[in-house]
Amino acid sequence: MNKGASVLSAEKIILNASVSDKTEAIRLAGELLQKAGHVTPAYVDKMLEREAMLTTYIGSGVAIPHGTNESKQEINSTGISVVQIPSGVDFGEGNTAYLLIGIAAVGDEHLEMLSNIAVICSEEENVKQILQAKTKEEIITLFEKGL
């Protein structure tokens, strides 16, 4: 899936975000996808619905919010958003997320994307680099290596 530039671009990254709770954090990740034209506003609601059913926190300070299976028709194109939250946000059960990677994928691409993102984020060093990145370009480079 070497569509790095269109899948993740600078306008879909927020550095040093400050949010009050996970709902606001997920909404932020979803709105980036929406503004870029990847999804409809309804998809953002489906991301929150998914989180209410099952946490999207995957460990190492990372959450990967995405829509429910029923939200497929709300996706126009495949894309990811990245929200860096240095102070962290409570994802419940003692988990704090410092990095949110919002995803929307056409067809079965979401499984491949989840897998690629999980591989990138399974390396603690990668997560640390993404969290410490000072520019959006640094983050794009890190993801393009793995996507």
C-alpha positions as CSV (number, residue, x, y, z in Angstrom):
1,M,0.0,0.0,0.0
2,N,2.4,2.6,-1.1
3,K,0.1,5.6,-1.3
4,G,1.9,7.4,1.6
5,A,1.4,10.9,0.3
6,S,-2.3,10.7,-0.2
7,V,-3.0,8.5,2.8
8,L,-1.2,10.8,5.3
9,S,-0.4,14.4,4.6
10,A,0.5,17.4,6.7
11,E,-3.1,18.7,7.0
12,K,-4.1,15.4,8.7
13,I,-1.6,15.8,11.5
14,I,-1.9,17.8,14.7
15,L,1.2,18.2,16.9
16,N,0.9,19.0,20.6
17,A,-2.9,18.7,20.8
18,S,-4.5,19.3,24.1
19,V,-7.9,17.5,24.7
20,S,-10.1,17.1,27.8
21,D,-11.2,13.5,27.1
22,K,-11.0,10.6,24.7
23,T,-14.3,11.7,23.0
24,E,-12.7,15.0,22.1
25,A,-9.5,13.3,21.0
26,I,-11.3,10.8,18.7
27,R,-13.5,13.6,17.3
28,L,-10.3,15.6,16.5
29,A,-8.8,12.6,14.7
30,G,-12.1,12.0,12.8
31,E,-12.5,15.7,11.8
32,L,-9.0,15.7,10.2
33,L,-10.2,12.8,8.0
34,Q,-13.5,14.6,7.3
35,K,-11.8,17.9,6.4
36,A,-9.5,16.1,4.0
37,G,-12.5,14.6,2.3
38,H,-11.9,10.9,3.2
39,V,-15.1,10.5,5.3
40,T,-18.5,12.1,5.9
41,P,-19.4,13.7,9.2
42,A,-21.4,10.5,10.1
43,Y,-18.1,8.5,10.1
44,V,-16.8,10.6,13.0
45,D,-19.9,9.6,15.0
46,K,-19.3,5.9,14.0
47,M,-15.7,6.3,15.4
48,L,-17.2,7.3,18.8
49,E,-19.7,4.4,18.5
50,R,-16.8,1.9,17.9
51,E,-15.0,3.2,20.9
52,A,-18.1,2.8,23.1
53,M,-18.3,-0.9,22.1
54,L,-14.6,-1.8,22.3
55,T,-11.6,0.4,23.1
56,T,-9.3,1.2,20.2
57,Y,-6.3,1.6,22.6
58,I,-3.6,-0.9,21.4
59,G,-0.9,-0.3,24.0
60,S,2.4,1.7,24.1
61,G,0.4,4.9,24.5
62,V,-1.3,4.5,21.1
63,A,-5.0,4.3,20.1
64,I,-6.3,3.7,16.6
65,P,-9.8,5.0,16.4
66,H,-11.8,3.9,13.4
67,G,-15.5,3.4,12.5
68,T,-17.8,0.5,12.9
69,N,-18.4,-2.1,10.2
70,E,-21.7,-0.3,9.4
71,S,-19.7,2.9,8.6
72,K,-18.2,1.7,5.3
73,Q,-20.6,3.8,3.2
74,E,-19.4,6.9,5.0
75,I,-15.8,6.5,3.6
76,N,-14.9,8.2,0.4
77,S,-11.2,7.3,0.3
78,T,-8.5,5.7,2.4
79,G,-6.7,8.0,4.8
80,I,-5.1,8.3,8.2
81,S,-4.8,11.1,10.7
82,V,-2.3,11.5,13.5
83,V,-2.9,13.4,16.7
84,Q,0.0,13.9,19.1
85,I,-1.2,14.5,22.7
86,P,1.9,15.1,24.8
87,S,0.0,15.3,28.1
88,G,-2.0,12.2,27.2
89,V,-5.7,11.4,27.4
90,D,-7.4,8.7,29.5
91,F,-8.6,5.8,27.4
92,G,-10.1,4.0,30.4
93,E,-8.9,0.9,32.3
94,G,-5.7,2.7,33.3
95,N,-4.6,3.3,29.7
96,T,-3.3,6.7,28.6
97,A,-3.0,7.5,24.9
98,Y,-0.4,10.0,23.7
99,L,-0.9,9.2,20.1
100,L,-4.1,8.8,18.1
101,I,-4.0,7.4,14.6
102,G,-7.4,7.8,13.0
103,I,-8.1,5.5,10.1
104,A,-10.6,5.2,7.3
105,A,-10.2,2.7,4.6
106,V,-12.1,1.6,1.6
107,G,-13.0,-2.1,1.2
108,D,-10.6,-4.4,3.0
109,E,-7.7,-2.0,3.1
110,H,-8.5,-1.3,6.8
111,L,-7.1,-4.7,7.8
112,E,-3.8,-4.0,6.0
113,M,-3.7,-0.5,7.4
114,L,-4.3,-1.7,11.0
115,S,-1.7,-4.3,10.6
116,N,0.9,-1.9,9.2
117,I,0.2,0.7,11.9
118,A,0.3,-2.0,14.6
119,V,3.7,-3.1,13.3
120,I,5.0,0.5,13.3
121,C,3.7,1.1,16.8
122,S,4.9,-2.3,18.2
123,E,8.4,-0.8,18.1
124,E,8.6,1.4,21.1
125,E,11.4,3.4,19.4
126,N,9.0,4.3,16.5
127,V,6.3,5.4,18.9
128,K,8.8,7.5,20.8
129,Q,10.0,9.2,17.5
130,I,6.4,9.9,16.5
131,L,5.6,11.4,19.9
132,Q,8.8,13.5,20.0
133,A,8.5,14.7,16.3
134,K,8.6,18.4,16.1
135,T,7.4,18.7,12.5
136,K,4.6,17.1,10.5
137,E,7.2,16.0,7.9
138,E,9.0,13.9,10.5
139,I,5.8,12.0,11.2
140,I,5.0,11.5,7.5
141,T,8.6,10.2,6.9
142,L,8.2,7.7,9.8
143,F,4.9,6.4,8.6
144,E,6.0,6.2,4.9
145,K,8.8,3.9,6.0
146,G,6.2,1.5,7.4
147,L,3.1,1.9,5.1
